[in-house]
Amino acid sequence: MRIPILKQIDAYRLHLIKSGILSFGTTLVWVAMMIYQVQVVGMTPLQLVLAGTALEITIFLFEIPTGIVADVYSRKLSAAIGYSIVGLSYILQGLIPAFGAILAGHFLWGVGYTFTSGAYDAWLVDELGQDRAPNAFLRGAQVDRAAGIFGILASVALGSIMLAMPIVIGGIIIIGLAVYMALFMPENGFAPAPTEDRSTFGKMKTTLSEGIRVIRGQPVLISILAVGFFYGLFSEGWDRLWQAHFLRTFGLGENMDVPVIVIFGAFDIIGMVLGIIITEIVRRRVNTTNPRQVAGALVIMTLLMVVSLFLFGLAPVLAVALIAFFVFTQSREQIVPIMQIWSNQHIASHVRATVLSLQSQSDAIGQIAGGPPVGMIGNWSLRAAFIASGLMLTPALAILQRSKRHEPTVVPAEAETI
């Protein structure tokens, strides 16, 4: 099935447009979402964790089949479907303030995410090639942060009127993005499976088997999956507890007339500005066509994450915690496009979406395994929870350092096949 194109837009330009719109819509949603879940829905800490676990289990179950759909049928179709479902999930959660609706929304969100996670990156690399794609990933990250600043401001303004409002509007914007992509997204670098091969699951099984064969034949891809697992292992604890650490351990917001949403919004804006600057430095300093340099950048960013997690947990005063917070968040933000570049440098085009989906599934497994234990530690001590998170991330540093030593200085020929 081919979605008709009204007028082709250059893939690089469309990627930047998509990055800005998606960032604006997503930021609208998530600046308000956690406060909405606690204050309006009245969710307990256990329910917050269960919602996150439901999301990760959904991603684990659906990541492979949706990745195969992208490799067999159409990456454009997969991405458009995915963003439509994600937008719908936000609208559902914003319109129905009940725990059941939150769980259903997280299930839909997980399904939608799996349609986009491997497909979109694979589409971009296929359209632009290995030479242009790295710059697109980094430029897209800058546009993402710039648009996110406006999303934060809009979310704070709308959320001050009604907390559900930015969530619903953000969902509508993301559905609009999906329609835009369906109409104008080119797909010239991808050859779908012949029609006669689509009538059964045979082609999907073959694609999955080929993806696994590719991974087993390249130790670096096994390392990438392992790193993804450890990135997921620590992350659920951070994502659920960092705000609580500021509020409960350091009393952030106490004796202040400024609402907490404004304070955290200010943190986000500072982070966005820093991210734009740091991404530009990375873009200029790291030769993204050299896998060894890319892996080296990942080593540095992961080391900063580990150190800042320990510092965040042990910080004696708020000022130290803020320094650790910004070092951690900026390092983590930079890892996303760099990891995309590194992964795509080692994956052949015909199984790219499937292998990227396996990588995302590895991250989901880590989050499912790591979230509850860190949450239980957090019930006893939030400081100990972040120290435990740092320990969980440390093995990724060792894997990356070992991989860096064996990396070539040019992209492997099989990954250049577009």
N, C-alpha and C positions, 0 to 999 in steps of 0.2 A: 504494500500500500504506500503510495507516494502522496504527500501533502503538496498541492500545487503551489508554486512560487509566483506571486504577483510580480515581483521585481527583485532580482537578486541583489543582495547587499554584500559587500566585501566581508569575509568572515572575521577579519581583524576588527573592523569597525563594528560589526554586530556584537562581537564579544565585549567590546568596551561599553556599548549601549546596554547589553544584558547585565554586565557587572554593576553598572550604576543603578539601573532600575531594581534589580534583585536586592542589592544592598539597601537601597532606600526602603523598599517594602519590608524586608526582613528586619531591619533596624526598627522600623515603626512598630512591628509586632513585639520584638523581644526586649525592648527597653521597658515595656509595660507588662509583659506576660507573667513574669515571676511575681510581681507585686499583685497583679490581678488574681493569680491562682491562690495567693495567701489571703488577701484582704477581701476579695469578692466571692471566690469559690469557697474559701475557708479550708483549704487543703492542709493536712498535717504534714510534718516532715516525712513520715512513712509514705504517705500518698504521693508526695513530690518525687520520692525515689522510685516508687512503683511506676509512675508515669514515664520516667526516664528509662526504666528497665523494659517497659512495654515497647517503647520506641526502638531500643537496641535489639530486642528479640525479633521485632518485625523486620528490621534491617538485615539481621542474620538470616532469616528465612527467605526473604525476597531478593536479596542482592544478586545471587547467581542467576535465577531465571530472568530477571529484568536485564541483567548485563548481556545475557545470551540473546535476548530479543533485540538489543541494540546492535549486536554483531551480525545477526541473521537477517533482520528486516530493515530497520532504519534508525540511525542515531538521532536524527532530527525528530522523528515521530516519538521516540522514547523520551527525549528531553521535553518536548511539548506536553506529552501526557503527564510526565512527572511534575512539572511546575504547576500544571492545572490542579493536580491532586493536592500538592502542598498548599496552594492558595485556599482550596476548599477546606483543608484541615484547620487552618487558622480561623476562617469564617465560622466554622462549627463551634470552635472553642470560645470565640468571642460572643456568639449569639446565645449560647446555652451555658450559664454559669453553674455547672454541676460536674462532679468528679467523673461520672460516667461519660459525659461529653468530652472531658479532657482526655480520658483514656482512648475513646474512639478517635479523637483528633490526633493523638499521638500515633495511633495505628495507621491512620491515613497518611500522616506526615512521613512515617517510616516507609510506606509503600511508594509514595511520591518521590522521596529522596533516592530510593534505589533505582528508579527509572532514570534519574539524572546523574548519579554519582560517577559511573564509569562512562556513560554514553556521551556526556557533554565534553569531557576532556578528550575522549577519543575522537570525537567529531572535530574539535579545534585543531588537534595535531594533524589529522588527516587533511584538513582543508589548507593549513598553513605550512605544513612540513616541519621538520626538526629545526630548521634554521630560524624561522619566524616565530614558532610557537613559544619558546622560552620568553622572549620579549613580550609577547601577548599576555602570558600568565602574570608577569610582573607588572605590566602596565594596567592590566585588569585589576590587580590587587590595589594599585594606587587609586583608580577610579572608584573601586569598592569603598575605600576609606573616605574619600572625598564626599561621595554620595551619602555615606553613613552619618556624616556630621549633620547634614540636613535632615536625615531620618531621625536622629536623636532629638533635634530641636522640635520637629513636628510631633514626635511621639510624646514629648514632655508637655507640649501645648495641648494636644488633643486629650492626653491622659488626664490632664488637670480638669477637663470637663467631664469625661467619663472614661474609666480605665479600659473598657472594652472597645472604645471607638478606634484607637490606633491599630488594634489587633484585627478588627474586621476590615478596615480600610487597607491595611497592609496585605491581607489575603486577596482582596479585590485587585489590587495593583499587580500581585504576582500572577493571578489568573490572566490579567490583561497582557502581561509579559509573555505568557505561554501562547496566547493567540497571536501576538506579534511575531514570535519565533516561528510558529507554524506557517505563517504567511510569507515571511521574508527571509528565513534562514536557508542559505544555500547548502547543498549536499553534493558536491562535485568530486570529493576525494574518496567516497565510499561506494563500494559495489555490493549491493545486497545479494543474498543467496538467490539463485534462480528460482522461479515460481514453482517448478516441479519439486524442489527440495524443501518447500515450506509446508507440505501437506501433512507431515508427521513430525514427531519430536526427534527424528533421527539426526537432522542437521544440528539441532540444538545440542543433542548429546555429543555429536562429533566436535562441535565448537568448544564445549566444556572440556572434553577430553584433550583436545589440542591445547587449550589454555593451560591445563594441568601439566601436560607434557612439556610445554615451553618453560613453565616455572621450575619443574624438576631438572630441566637441562641447563638452567642458569642459576648458579649459587647466589648471584646478586639478587635475583627475584625472591628467592627464599629469604634472604636477609631483609628485603623490603617488606615482606609479609610479617616477619618477626618484629621489625621495628614498628610496624603498624599496630601489632598486638600490644606492645608496651606503651605506645602512645595512647591507646585506648584504655589500658589498664589503670593508669593514673588519673585520666581526664575526668571521669564521672565525679570523683570526689572534689576536684577543683571546681568544676562547673556548678555543683550544687552547694558548695560550702564557703566560697570566698566572700560572698556578701555577708553571710552569717558571722564570719571571722571578724570583719570590720565592725559589724554592729554589736556583737556580743563581747568580743575580746577587748576591743578598743573603744567601744561606746560611741562609734561614729554617729553623728546626728543628734546626740544628746545635748541639751541646752542650746540648741540652734533653732532659729525660726524657719530655716530652709527645709523644705520637704526632702525626704531621703531620695526620691526619684530624681530630683534636681542634682543632688550630690553625685549620684552614680552616673547621671547623664553627663555631668562635667568630666568625670573620669573617662567616660567613653569618648568625649570630644578630644580631650588631651591625647588619648591613645590613638585616635584617628589621625591627628596632625602628626604625631611622632611616627606613625606607621607610613605615611606618605613620604616623609623625609628619609626614613631608614630604608624603605623599599628602593628608593632612588639610589641610595648609596650602594645597596646590594646589587642593583641592576648594572651599575657602572663598574663595580669592583670584581664581581664574580663572572668568569667566562662560562656562560651557561651552555656552551657547546662542548665543554670539557667535563665529562662525568666525574673525574677525580676532584676538580674544583667544586663541583656541585655537592658531592658527598662531603667534602671538607667544610662547606658552609653549613651543612646539616649537623656535623659534629659540633661546630662552634655554637649554633643555636640551641642544640640539645643540652650542651654543657651549661649554658646560661640558664636554661629552664630548670635543670636539676639544682644548681646552686641557689637560684632565686626561690624555689619551692622550700628548701631548707631555711633560707633566710626569712621567708614569709611566716613560716611556722614558729621560728625562734625570735622574731622581732620583739625587742623590749618596749618599743614605743611606736606610735602611729606613723611617724615620719619614716622610720626604717621599713615598716610594712608597705608604705606607699612606694618607696624605691623598689623593693622586691616585686611588688605587684606590677609596676610598669616594665621592669626588666623581663619578667616572666611573660606578660601578655604580648609584648613586642616581639620577643623571640619566638613565641608560639605562632604569632601572625605571619612572621617571615617564613616559617617552616612550611606553611601550606603551599604556596606557589613553588618553592624550591623542591618540595617532595613531589609535586606534580611533574616538574621537569625531570627529576631523577628517575622516577618510575617510567615515564614515557620514553626515555632514552634506551630502555632495555626491552621494550615490548613490540613485537611485530604487529603491523596494522590489523590483520584479519582477526586477531584475538585480543586486541587492545582493550575493548570495553569489558570483556569477560575477565581478563586478568586484573584490571582496575577494580572490578566488582569484588573479586576475591580479596584484594587488598582492603577494601572497605569492610568486607565481612570480617576480616581479621581484626580490624579496629573495633567492630561491634562486639566480637567475642571478648576482647580485652575489657571493654566497658561493662559488659554483663558480669564478668568475673571480678573486676576490681571495685565496682561501685558499692555494693552492699558491705564488704569488709571495711572500706574506708568510712562509710556512713556509720557503722557501728563504733569504729574508733572515735569518730567525731562526736558521738553521744557522750563519750567519756572525756575527750579533750580535742578541741579543734586544732590546737597546736600540733598534737601528735598525729592528727589526720594528714596534715600537710607534710610532715616529716615522712610519714609512711608513703605518701604519694611520690615524694622525691626518690625514695628507695625503689619504688615500683618502676620508675622511669629510668633508673641508672643502667639496667642491662641494655637498653636501646643505645646508650652512648658507646658501650663496648662493641656492639654489633656494627654500628656505623664506622667506628674507628678501624675495625678489621676490614670492612668492605672498602673503605677508602684506599687502603694499601693495595688492593687488587683491581682497582678501577683503571680502565684505559683513559687516555687523554683525548680520545675521539669517540663519537657516538658509534656503537656497533652497527654494522651494515644492515642487519636484519631489521633493526628498528627504524632505519631510514626509508624503508620501503613504504611508500604512501600510495 
